[in-house]
Amino acid sequence: MSTIPERCDEASGDHVFICDFSPPRAGDPALMDDARTLNADFISVAYNPGRSVRVNSALGAQWVQANAKREAVFTIATRDMNKVAIQSLLLGAQLVGLENVVVVQGDPFGEKDRTRTKAVDDFSPTELIAAINDMNNGTDFRGTNLRSPTRFAVGATIDLHRDVEREAELAHRKSEAGAAFFLLQAIFDPQVVLRFQDAYAKKYGTPLSQPLFCGVQVMVPDGIVFGDTPGWITDGLAARRAGSEMAVDLIRQFAVEGFTNIYLIPPILKGGVRDYDAAREVLAAFGR
């Protein structure tokens, strides 16, 4: 097993792929089978996408490592658990050999959701990143010593559809809290990432040092995308160009600018269904 920063160091500029994966809405192991043939460096098991009841991300990641024989990442959201529950879950993840975790807040509940459940948010994402690093140093949120420290590489997210300056400040706070790598939400222009890097370096005097994974979403007609879709994508889809082909082109554009760490997002269809075949086509184009 290896952590994401370790794998990036070993890659020496070659591509490193993290592929997003949605856990199923049932506990049937057959519903996890798509993970067996996703030849990414890491499979990142999402946390309750669509705010729906799904297999817990840590348990899903453990299944991936045990049955698909792939390195796995699990996502954890501060929205749904208090401090005791989150840190107990993290100790369980450590027990079954998970080493990579991504911290998010989780999508806010809508009005209808709030009639049936409520958010907890006992930690903010930055606070949880810091708390996990305290666990790596052997203490829980109360300052009580653990019997042995954890060993997690903690990831955070960046959304460059928002203000670049604001995201640079947020990334810095998460970096200071102990984030070891960053996942970018789907982005379609390498120049936006360069502007983020420039804003960060200008404000803090040095580039962001942690591995940065550029989000590349494979687009399909009628697929769901979060954020604006550029014209070259919509025009390509209208001309029946394969979304996997456009994703390969975009990954190569990122590489020209020096970005070889990729967070690959398979197409998201109505009802939360994923098109993992399209993701396999992208990975195959890079020898995976």
C-alpha positions as CSV (number, residue, x, y, z in Angstrom):
1,M,0.0,0.0,0.0
2,S,1.1,3.6,-0.6
3,T,-0.1,7.1,0.0
4,I,-0.9,9.5,-2.8
5,P,2.0,11.8,-2.2
6,E,4.4,8.8,-2.2
7,R,3.0,7.6,-5.5
8,C,3.4,11.1,-7.0
9,D,7.0,11.1,-5.9
10,E,7.6,7.7,-7.5
11,A,5.9,8.8,-10.7
12,S,8.7,11.4,-11.4
13,G,6.4,13.4,-13.8
14,D,4.5,10.5,-15.3
15,H,0.7,10.5,-15.1
16,V,-0.9,9.6,-11.8
17,F,-4.7,8.9,-12.0
18,I,-7.3,9.0,-9.3
19,C,-10.6,7.8,-10.6
20,D,-13.8,8.8,-8.9
21,F,-16.2,6.0,-8.0
22,S,-19.8,6.1,-6.6
23,P,-20.6,3.5,-3.9
24,P,-23.9,1.6,-4.6
25,R,-27.3,2.1,-3.0
26,A,-27.3,-1.5,-1.7
27,G,-24.9,-3.8,0.0
28,D,-24.7,-6.3,-2.9
29,P,-21.0,-6.9,-3.7
30,A,-21.8,-7.4,-7.4
31,L,-22.6,-3.7,-7.6
32,M,-19.0,-2.9,-6.8
33,D,-17.6,-5.0,-9.7
34,D,-16.9,-2.0,-12.0
35,A,-14.0,-1.1,-9.6
36,R,-12.2,-4.3,-10.6
37,T,-11.4,-3.1,-14.1
38,L,-10.7,0.6,-13.5
39,N,-6.9,0.7,-14.0
40,A,-6.2,3.9,-12.2
41,D,-3.5,4.4,-9.6
42,F,-6.2,5.0,-7.0
43,I,-9.9,4.6,-6.9
44,S,-11.6,7.3,-4.9
45,V,-14.8,6.2,-3.3
46,A,-17.2,9.1,-3.0
47,Y,-19.2,10.0,0.1
48,N,-23.0,9.6,-0.3
49,P,-23.2,11.3,-3.7
50,G,-26.6,12.9,-4.2
51,R,-27.1,13.0,-0.4
52,S,-28.5,9.5,-0.8
53,V,-28.1,6.4,1.4
54,R,-25.2,4.4,0.0
55,V,-22.4,2.1,1.1
56,N,-20.1,3.9,3.5
57,S,-17.1,5.3,1.6
58,A,-14.5,3.8,4.0
59,L,-16.1,0.3,3.8
60,G,-16.4,0.7,0.0
61,A,-12.7,1.6,-0.2
62,Q,-11.7,-1.4,2.0
63,W,-13.7,-3.6,-0.4
64,V,-11.9,-2.1,-3.4
65,Q,-8.5,-2.8,-1.8
66,A,-9.4,-6.4,-0.7
67,N,-11.4,-7.5,-3.8
68,A,-10.4,-5.3,-6.7
69,K,-6.8,-5.2,-5.6
70,R,-6.6,-1.5,-6.3
71,E,-5.3,1.3,-4.1
72,A,-8.2,3.2,-2.7
73,V,-9.1,6.6,-1.2
74,F,-12.2,7.3,0.8
75,T,-14.0,10.6,1.2
76,I,-15.4,11.7,4.5
77,A,-17.9,14.6,5.0
78,T,-18.0,16.7,8.1
79,R,-21.8,17.3,7.5
80,D,-23.0,14.0,9.0
81,M,-21.0,13.0,12.0
82,N,-19.9,14.4,15.3
83,K,-16.2,14.3,16.4
84,V,-16.5,11.0,18.2
85,A,-18.1,9.2,15.3
86,I,-15.7,10.6,12.7
87,Q,-12.5,9.8,14.6
88,S,-13.9,6.3,15.5
89,L,-14.5,5.7,11.8
90,L,-11.0,6.9,11.0
91,L,-9.5,4.4,13.5
92,G,-11.6,1.6,11.8
93,A,-10.2,2.7,8.4
94,Q,-6.7,2.5,9.8
95,L,-7.5,-1.0,11.1
96,V,-8.4,-2.3,7.7
97,G,-5.4,-0.7,6.0
98,L,-6.7,2.5,4.4
99,E,-4.1,5.2,4.2
100,N,-5.7,7.9,2.0
101,V,-8.7,10.1,2.9
102,V,-10.2,13.2,1.3
103,V,-12.1,15.6,3.6
104,V,-15.1,17.5,2.3
105,Q,-18.0,19.4,3.9
106,G,-20.7,17.6,1.9
107,D,-23.4,19.2,-0.2
108,P,-25.8,21.2,2.0
109,F,-29.2,19.7,2.6
110,G,-32.1,21.3,0.8
111,E,-35.4,22.2,2.4
112,K,-37.0,18.8,1.8
113,D,-33.9,17.1,3.2
114,R,-34.1,19.1,6.4
115,T,-37.6,17.8,7.1
116,R,-36.1,14.3,7.4
117,T,-32.6,14.8,8.7
118,K,-30.2,17.4,9.9
119,A,-26.5,18.4,9.4
120,V,-24.0,18.0,12.2
121,D,-20.9,19.9,11.1
122,D,-19.1,19.3,14.4
123,F,-15.8,19.9,12.5
124,S,-15.2,22.3,9.6
125,P,-13.2,20.6,6.8
126,T,-10.1,22.5,7.8
127,E,-10.6,21.6,11.5
128,L,-11.0,17.9,10.5
129,I,-7.8,18.0,8.4
130,A,-5.9,19.4,11.4
131,A,-7.6,16.8,13.7
132,I,-6.5,13.9,11.5
133,N,-3.0,15.2,11.5
134,D,-3.2,15.3,15.3
135,M,-4.2,11.6,15.1
136,N,-1.2,11.0,13.0
137,N,0.8,12.4,15.9
138,G,-1.0,10.2,18.4
139,T,-3.8,12.2,19.9
140,D,-7.6,12.5,19.5
141,F,-9.7,15.6,19.4
142,R,-9.8,15.7,23.3
143,G,-6.0,15.6,23.5
144,T,-6.0,12.0,24.8
145,N,-3.2,9.8,23.6
146,L,-4.1,7.0,21.2
147,R,-2.5,3.6,21.7
148,S,-0.7,4.1,18.4
149,P,-0.8,7.0,15.8
150,T,-2.7,6.8,12.6
151,R,-0.9,7.1,9.2
152,F,-3.2,9.0,6.9
153,A,-2.4,11.1,3.8
154,V,-5.2,13.7,4.0
155,G,-6.6,15.3,0.9
156,A,-8.7,18.4,0.4
157,T,-10.6,19.9,-2.5
158,I,-10.4,23.1,-4.5
159,D,-13.2,24.5,-6.7
160,L,-11.8,26.9,-9.3
161,H,-15.3,27.7,-10.5
162,R,-15.3,30.1,-7.6
163,D,-13.0,33.1,-7.1
164,V,-9.4,32.1,-7.6
165,E,-8.1,34.4,-4.8
166,R,-10.6,33.0,-2.3
167,E,-9.7,29.5,-3.2
168,A,-6.0,30.3,-2.9
169,E,-6.6,31.5,0.7
170,L,-8.7,28.4,1.5
171,A,-6.1,26.1,0.0
172,H,-3.4,27.8,2.2
173,R,-5.5,27.3,5.3
174,K,-5.9,23.6,4.5
175,S,-2.3,23.3,3.6
176,E,-1.3,24.8,7.0
177,A,-3.7,22.4,8.7
178,G,-1.9,19.4,7.1
179,A,-3.5,18.7,3.7
180,A,-1.1,16.4,1.8
181,F,-2.7,16.6,-1.6
182,F,-5.5,18.5,-3.4
183,L,-8.3,17.4,-5.8
184,L,-9.6,20.0,-8.2
185,Q,-13.3,20.0,-9.1
186,A,-13.8,19.4,-12.9
187,I,-12.0,22.1,-14.9
188,F,-11.8,22.5,-18.7
189,D,-9.0,25.0,-19.1
190,P,-5.4,24.6,-17.8
191,Q,-5.0,28.3,-17.8
192,V,-7.4,28.6,-14.9
193,V,-5.1,26.3,-12.9
194,L,-2.1,28.4,-13.8
195,R,-4.0,31.5,-12.6
196,F,-4.7,29.8,-9.3
197,Q,-1.0,28.8,-8.9
198,D,0.0,32.4,-9.7
199,A,-2.4,33.8,-7.2
200,Y,-1.2,31.4,-4.5
201,A,2.5,32.1,-5.2
202,K,1.9,35.9,-5.3
203,K,0.0,35.9,-2.0
204,Y,2.2,33.4,0.0
205,G,5.6,33.8,-1.7
206,T,5.9,30.2,-2.8
207,P,3.9,27.8,-5.0
208,L,1.5,25.3,-3.4
209,S,3.9,22.4,-2.7
210,Q,1.4,19.5,-2.3
211,P,0.4,17.4,-5.4
212,L,-2.5,19.0,-7.3
213,F,-4.9,16.7,-9.2
214,C,-6.6,18.4,-12.1
215,G,-10.3,17.4,-12.3
216,V,-11.2,16.0,-15.7
217,Q,-14.8,15.0,-16.2
218,V,-15.7,12.7,-19.1
219,M,-18.7,14.4,-20.8
220,V,-21.6,12.6,-22.5
221,P,-24.8,13.9,-24.0
222,D,-27.4,14.5,-21.2
223,G,-24.7,13.9,-18.5
224,I,-24.7,15.9,-15.3
225,V,-22.0,18.5,-14.9
226,F,-21.3,20.8,-11.9
227,G,-20.3,24.2,-13.3
228,D,-20.2,25.7,-16.7
229,T,-19.5,23.6,-19.8
230,P,-17.3,25.3,-22.4
231,G,-18.4,25.6,-26.0
232,W,-15.8,23.2,-27.4
233,I,-17.2,20.5,-25.2
234,T,-20.9,21.1,-26.1
235,D,-20.0,21.5,-29.8
236,G,-18.0,18.3,-29.7
237,L,-20.8,16.4,-28.2
238,A,-23.3,17.8,-30.7
239,A,-20.9,16.6,-33.5
240,R,-21.0,13.1,-31.9
241,R,-17.4,13.3,-30.7
242,A,-16.7,10.8,-27.9
243,G,-16.5,12.4,-24.5
244,S,-13.6,10.0,-23.7
245,E,-11.7,11.4,-26.7
246,M,-12.2,15.0,-25.6
247,A,-11.1,14.0,-22.1
248,V,-7.9,12.5,-23.4
249,D,-7.2,15.8,-25.4
250,L,-7.7,17.8,-22.2
251,I,-5.4,15.6,-20.2
252,R,-2.7,16.1,-22.8
253,Q,-3.3,19.9,-22.6
254,F,-2.8,19.7,-18.9
255,A,0.4,17.8,-19.4
256,V,1.8,20.5,-21.7
257,E,1.5,22.9,-18.8
258,G,3.2,20.5,-16.4
259,F,0.0,19.0,-14.8
260,T,0.3,15.2,-14.9
261,N,-1.8,14.3,-11.8
262,I,-5.4,13.7,-12.9
263,Y,-8.6,13.3,-10.9
264,L,-10.7,11.5,-13.5
265,I,-14.5,11.8,-13.1
266,P,-16.5,9.2,-15.1
267,P,-19.7,10.5,-16.7
268,I,-22.6,11.1,-14.3
269,L,-26.0,10.2,-15.8
270,K,-29.5,10.8,-14.5
271,G,-30.2,9.0,-11.3
272,G,-26.6,8.9,-10.3
273,V,-25.6,6.1,-12.7
274,R,-21.9,6.2,-13.8
275,D,-20.5,5.3,-17.2
276,Y,-17.3,3.6,-16.2
277,D,-16.6,2.2,-19.7
278,A,-15.9,5.8,-20.8
279,A,-13.4,6.2,-17.9
280,R,-11.7,2.9,-19.0
281,E,-11.3,4.3,-22.5
282,V,-9.5,7.4,-21.1
283,L,-7.2,5.3,-18.9
284,A,-6.5,2.9,-21.8
285,A,-5.3,5.9,-23.9
286,F,-2.5,6.3,-21.3
287,G,-1.5,2.7,-21.2
288,R,-3.7,1.7,-18.2
